[in-house]
Amino acid sequence: MHRVTRRSVLEAGAAAGVSALAGCQRGPSIAVERVEVNPRRLYAGESVRVEAVVVNDGEEDGTATVAFAVDGAVVSSTTVRVPAGERVTASVSRTFEAAGTYALSVDGVDAGTIRVEPAIVVRDARSDARTCPAGSAVALAVTVENRATVRRTATLTATVDGRDRRSVAVDLAGGERRTETLRQDLGRPGERTVAVAGVPVATVTVTDAWRQFGYDAANTGRDDRTMGPTEAVEQAWTYTGRASRASPVVADGTVYVGFGNVYVESDRGGMVALDAATGAPRWRVETDGRVVEAAAVADGAVVFGTVAGNIRDGDTSGEVVAVEADTGEERWRVDAGGAVFGSPAVDAGVAYVGTAGGGLLALDVRDGSEVWRREADDPVIASVAVDGSAVYVGGRGARLRALSREDGSERWAFETAGPVFGAPSVADGVVYATGSSQDPETYAVSGALVALDAETGERRWRAATNEWTGTGASVGEETLIAGVGLSVRGYDRETGVERWTVEASEYGTAVASRPAVVDGTAYVGTSGVNGGSIYALSVADGSVRWTHPGDSALSSPAVLDGAVYVGTGFSSLRALRER
């Protein structure tokens, strides 16, 4: 126990050199005689009790205000009355919420230091996972203990490669020890180091998956880790179900594709899961609205948007729905505030979704809770793109906007050549976007592909197409690949100069399939009067590596482990592999 014996005279104005002798001082003479602090070591959330013995050596009763300071700052005080010739104990309690070492004093008299230790400690953190498919979640078992005597709430934050990903609050009684299980999506393929509350858990290899539209949240449409067929292909299997134009995604041996005829108000839509090797159905769920674009697989869930109502008169609504990836059981659903024609873009456990009502939502994939919501007057009819700092969203109002991924506030806006029907993409600090419009009297079509600085929105280059450009651009190493009118074209990423053109059809509808770029090959579906084809093109020069006939291929392919998965016609999904 720390004892302070030096007296602190509280009277002000005493002249230097004048002795205040006990029994000779007229009036009160009050001083702090000693200080006791208990305990000296404690845990965050616990309290320290400070007792100061105050003595009056004067001939008259008096009062004194005793000030208690922590690190030199007065945090509390108390007033005591001390009879002449008597001692009085003044006490105060102080709770310390944060760990650290603190210096205490009473009326300037040093009372020593106390040490506050963290109340919550992680006793063990482990995971049995050593590999994990992208889009799945690993289980992290964390044992935590509250060493304090009072109830405390622990915030356990999981990090992946040093970046905060998920925080969970755990309420613990005094002295309680408990094991909690966290489920964490590890993000992109590769080696990932996982920790909880700073305690290393495991290094997990995340295997590849084409788990969302455009492969990743940035909508690059490019996967450098997998392989696709480069020689002539054959149909491995086909699945024919309900009406669908949605693009497939594939993760952990399962293909997920939405269904529902967007033009039929009464049609019910939903999602089906198929075995990637055989095409056999694993589960199917129905929703109130139609699913017209790709889902996103993240955190063990399949997240997708719906369209309900009549799209011809604009009287539509929609939801964002999440179901369990392995069973199809509903996890959550959220009213989107408008029809969802694009795909969710998922990054770091947050799904970003645009709506035809002009809104943009950021939702926690775990439970559907709203991270933020931004309302605007520009209908969003395509998927968004996300990088480390912003969400890039195009609209029917011929504008491309960059919004903060933290709160949805607008960072910049750029006027495009027309409505942005294709999802923008972002790579290496550059945003690529297309815009197209048609004169209602002459039916003349104008369009352009632009490259913008991701930080400022400043235009780097513009390539006029003068044809319908509605697919958005996929990002090769040096080349952008986009559907332009009835052709597929490659553009130099640095300059926008056209490198090559492949005429996919003489007559038919504009190319609406977003190319998938894998290992120097671009896979894209085309549509014609008498059917369509799936093309494999060299990214470098546009040379045709193979074609495969089929119905109009309006969906965007997913490529993984040597197979191409693409929707054809209005109700079929095909898997193509090399012969």
N, C-alpha and C positions, 0 to 999 in steps of 0.2 A: 504494500500500500504506500502510495506517494504522500508524504507529509510536508507541508510548507510551513516553516516556522518564522520566516521573515514577515514582519508586520507591514501592512499597507495602511497608512494614515489617510482617512478619507476627507479630513478637513482641508479646505482650500485656503490659501493665503497665509499659511504659517511662515513666519520670517525665518530666513536662514540663520542658523547658529543658536536658535532659541530651543532650549531643552524642554520637552513636555514630560515632566516627572510625574510618575504615578502618585496620586494623592494630592498633588499640588496644582493640577490643571483645573481651572474653573470652567464650567460648562462641560458638555460631552466631549470625549476624546475616543473616537471609534475607529477600530482597525480590524482587518482580517488577520486572525491569528494563525489559522492553518486551514488547509483544504484537503479533503479526502475524495478520491475518484474510484468508483467501482461499477463495472469491472474495467480492467485495462485492456482486455482482449475480448472481442465480441464479434457477432456475425451481423451482416447487413439486415436491417429491420429491427434489431434489438436496441435497447436503450441503455444509456449511461446515467448514473445518478451522481451528482456532484454535491457535496456538503461542505459549506464554508462556516467555520466557527468564528464569529464576530465578537470582539471584546470591547467594552466601554471602560476605559481607564479614567474617565473624567468624573466630576462631582455631580453632574446632572444627567438625567435621562436624555436619550436622543434617538434619532432615526437615521438609517443609512440605506441607500439603494445599492445593492450588490449586483454588479454586471458580470455575466458569464459570456466568455468569448471563445470562438473556435477559429483557429488560424488568424487571430488578430481581429476578427469581426464579431461584434457583440450580437449574440443570437437570442438572448433573453436576459431579464433582470427581475429582481424581487426586492421589495422594501421591507425592512425589519425594524422593530423598535427594540432598543437595547437599554435596560435600566442601568443606572450608574453602578459601576463596579461589578457588572454581571457579564455573562457570556450567553450568546444566542446562536443557534445553528440555523443557517439559511440553506435551503436545498432546492435543487432544480433537476429535472430529468430531461434528457435529450435523446431522440431517436435518430440513428444514423442509417440512411437508406443506401448509401453507396460505400463500396469498399475503399480503403485507403488508410493512411496514417494522418492523424489530426493532432494539432497542438492546442491544449486547453489553457485558459487563464481565468482568474477571478480578480476583477479590479486591477488588472495589470500584473498580478502576482502569478508567476509561472506555476501551472498545475501539472506539468508533464505532458506526455503524449498518450494516445490510445491507438490501438490497431484494430481496424474493422476488416474482417475477412469476408469474402463472398459467401453468401448463405447457400446458394445453389451450386452444386458441383456435379459434373458428369462422371459417374463412376465407371461406366462402360459404354462403348458405342461400337456396333458391329453390323455387318451385313454378310449374308451367305452368297450374294450375287457377285459373280466375276465377269459375266457377260450379260448384256441386256439389249434387246432390240430397240432401236430408236422409236419413240412414241410410247414405250412401256415405262412403268415406274418400278424402281427397286425399293425393297423394304429395308428400312434402317431402324434397328433396335437400339434404343438409347435408355440407359439406366441413370436416373438423376436422383439426388438426395438433397433434402433441405436440412442443413445443419443448424439452422436457427431454432429457437424455441417458439417462434411465432409463425403464423401462416405466411407463405410467400408464393408469388407467381413467377415461374421460370419461363423465359422466352428462349426456346430452342431454335436456332437458325441453322438450316442446312446450307452448305456452300458446295458449289461444283466448280472446281478449278479456281477457287478463291472468290467466286462471285456469289453473293447472297441470292438464294433461290426461294426458300420457303421458311416461314417462321410459324411455330406452334406454341401457344401459351399453355403451360401446365401449372395447375394450382395444387400446392403441396402443404399439408399441415406441418407443424413443427416436428422435426425429427423424422419425417416420412421419406421413404425411399420407394421409387416406382420405376417400372420399365414402360416406356412409350414407344410405339411403332410409327415412324413417319414414312410416307410413300413419296418418293422423289423422282420426277422426270429428269433425266440427265442431259437432255438436249441432243446435239448433233453427234453423229458417229465419231468414234475415236476413243483414245484413252482418257478417262475422266477421273479426277481425284475428288473424293467426296469426304466432307467433314461435317460434324455437327457441334455447334458451340465451340469451334476451334479445335475439337478433338478429331484426329484422323479416323476415318471409318474404313475405307477401302479404295482401291483403284479398280475401276470397272471399265471393261471394253464395251462400248456402245456399237452394236452392229448396224448395218445400213438398212434404210427403209425409205420408200417414196411415200412419205406419210402425210403429205398435204399437197394442195394444188401448187404447181411450180416448184416442186421438190422441197423448198425451204420457205421460211417466213419472208425472205427477201424476194421470192418469186423469180429466182434466177433461172429455174427450169433446167439446172445442170447438176449432175451428180458425178463427181470425180472418183468415187470409190467403187462403183459397181461396174457391170459390163452388160452390154446388150448384143443382140445378134447382128453380125455384120455380113453374113452370107445369106443365101436364100432361106426363107422361113416356111414353116407349115403351121397350121392351126393345131395347137396342143389341146385346146378345149374351147367350147363356147357355152355361154349361159344365156338363156332367153327367159326374160321375166316380164315385169310390168314396164310400161312406157318409161323411157329414160333417155335423157341427153347428158346426164351428169358424168363428170370425169371420175375414173377410179383412183384409189390410193391403195398402197400395199404395205403391210408391216407385219412382221413376225409370222410369216407364212399364211397370211389372210388378206384377201382383196375385199375392200369395202366400196360399195357404189350405191348412190341414192337413186330413187325412182319416183315417178309421178309426172303426169302430162301437164305441163305448165299452162297449156291453153284450155284445159277442161276444168272449170271451176269446181265441179263435184268430185273430181278424182282425188283419191287419198294417196299420199306418198309415203315414203319411208326409207329405210336403209336395209341392205342385205349384205351379209358377210359370206364370202366364198373361200373354199380351200384354194390356195394359190397354185397348188400342184395339179389339182383335178377339176376345179370349178364346182365341186359339190357344195351345196349350201350348208352353212353352219348355223346361221340364225337369220331371222328376218323380223323387223319391227315396223309397224305402221305409225304414221303421225297424222295430225289433222291437216297439215299442209304438204305441198309437193316439194321434193328435194331436187333442185335443178343444177346444183354444182357439187364439186368435190367436198368431201368431209376432211377433217384434220384429225390425226391420231396423236394423242398426247396424254401423258399421265395415266395411261391405261384406259383412256376413254376415247370414243369416237364423237367428235363435235361437228355439228352441221346446222345449216340454216334452212328455213322452210318458207314457202310462198303459199298463202291462202287467199281466196277471193278471185275476182275477175281481173286479169291483167289488162284486158282491152279497155275497160273504163277506168282503170287506175284504182279501183276500190279493193285494195289488197292489204294484207297484214302478214306478220310472220313471227317466228320464234327462233331462238337458238336453243338447240337440244343437245344434250350429252348422254350417251349410253355407254355401258361398260363394254370394252372391246372384246372381251372373251365370251360374254353371254348375251349382249344386247339389252340387258336390264337398264331401265332409265336411271340415270344419276341425277339429273336436274334439267329444268327447262326455264327459259326466261323470255318474256315478251320483248321482242326486239324493237317495237315501235314502228315497224314497217316491214315489207317483204324483203327477204334476204335472197338476192340473186347471185351473190358471189360466195366464195369459200372463206371460212375463217382462216386467218393467218395466226399461227400459234408460235410464240417465242417466250422462253423462260416462264412457262406455266400460265401465260395470259393469252386469251383468244381475242383478236381484234376483228370486228365484224362491222361492215357497212350495210346500210339499209336503204331501200327505195324511198323511205320517208325522209332521207337526208341525214339521218343520224349515224353516229359511229359509237360502238360500244367496246369497252375493254372489260373482259370477264375473267375471273379466276377459274381455271379449268377444274380445280378440285371440287368446287361447290356452286359455281355459277354466280358467286357474289360479284357485285359491280365494283370494278376498280375505278372506272370513270365512264361518263356518258356525255357525248357532245352532240347537240342538236344543230342542224344547219338547214339551209333551204335548197341544197343541191343533191338530188337523188343519187345514191351510190348504186351502180348496177354491175360492178365488177369486184373482184377481190382486191384487198389492199396489200401493200408491201411494207415490211418492217425491218429496220436495222437497229443498231445499238442505241440510237437516240431519237428516232422519229418513226411515225407511221405515215406512209405516202398513199393518198387516196384520190382517185379520179372520180368525176361526176358527170352527170348528163349535161350540166351547165357549162361544159367546155373549160373546166378548171382542174388543175392538179394542185393539191394542197399537201403541205408537210405539217403534221401535228406532233406535238410533244408526246412521246410514249408514256410520260409520267402522268400528265393530267389532261391531255387532249387539246391544249391551247395551240392556236395556229402560229406557226413559225414563218411560213411564207406561202404564197400562192402564185401560180403561173397559168396564163391563158393558153389553152391548146387549140389545135386546128378545128376541133369539134368535140362532141361528147366522147368521153373516155370509156369505151366499151370493153377494152382489154385491160387486164391487171397490169399496173406498172411493175417494174423490177428495179432493184438497187444492188450495185456491186462496186466495191472499191471507191466509195465516195461519190458515185454518179448514179442518178436516177434516169431510167429510160422509160418513156411513155409514148403511146400512140393516141391520135385523135382523128376522128373522121366525121364528115357531115355531108349532107346531100341537099342540093337546091330543090325546094318543093315544086318549082315550076319547070326547070330544065332537066331535073334529075341528075345534073352533073355532080360528081362526087369529088370531094377534096379530102386530102388526108396528109398526115405527116408523122414522122418519128423524130422525137427530140431527146437530147441528152442534157441534163441539168445538174448543176452542182448540188449535191445533197444537203450541204450546209446552208447555202444562201439562196438556192433556187435560180441562180443565174444560168442562162442558156449557154451551153458549150458549142452545140451545133444543132442544125435542123435539116432533116432530109425529107423533101416533099415527095409524096407518093402519087397523089392525084388519083388514088384508088382507095377502095374501102380497106381500112387497116384496123381490124377489130380484135386481133388476138393478143396484143401486147408482144413484147420481144423477149426471147430467151437469150441468156448471156453465155456465149462461148468464151474461150480464153482470149481470143482476139476479134471474134465476130459475133454480131447480133443476128439472130434468126427470127423472122416474123412472117406471118401470113399477110400478103398484100394482094387484094383482089383475088384472082384465081391462081395466084402464084405463091411460091415461097421464096423469100429473098434473104441474102446475107449482106450485112453492112459492117464496115470497119468500125470498131468500138471507139477509136480515138478521133476519127474524122467524120463519120457518118456517110462516107463514100460507099456506094453500092459495089459489092464485090462480085455477086453472082445472082442469077435468077433461074428458078426452075418453074416452068409453066406446068402446073399440076392438072389443069383441066381447060378444055377449050370453051365449054359451056357448063354452067351450073351456078352454084352459090359460092360466095367468097369463102376462102379458107378460114374456118372458125376454130381450128384445133391449135392449141398452144404447143409449139415444138418442145420435145424433151431431148436434152443434149447429154449424151453419155459417151465418154471416151472418143471424142472426135466425130461422133455420128449424131445427126439430128433426126428424130423420129416424129413424124407428123401425119395426121389424117387429112384427107381431102374429100371434096364432094363434087359430083358431076351429075349430068342429066340421067345417065344410065348406071348410076352407082358411083362409088368412090374407091379410093385406094389408101393404103398406109404406105408411106415412103420412108426409106432410110437413106439419108443424104450425107455426103461428106461436108462437115462444117467448113473445111478449108476452101473448097471450090464448088460445092453444090452438086458434085457428080453423084449419080444415083447408084447406091449400093444394092438395093433391092426394092421391089414393090410387091404388095400383096393386095389382091382385089377384095372388094367387099362393098357393103352398102355404104352410104354416105357416112363418113367418119367425122362427126362433129365434136366429139369429146377429145380432151387432151390426153395423150398416152401417159402411162406410168411405166417405168422401166426398172427392173431389178433382177439380179442374178440370172442374166441371160434371156429374160422373157420381156415381151412388150404386152401390156394390158391396155386395151383400147375399146371404147364403146363404138358400135357401128349400128347404122340404121336407127331405129327408134326404140329398140327394146333388147338389144343383144350386147354382150360383152365377150370379147375374144382374148385369148392368150396365144401369142405367137412365139415360137422358138425355132432355132436353126434346125434344118432337116438332118 
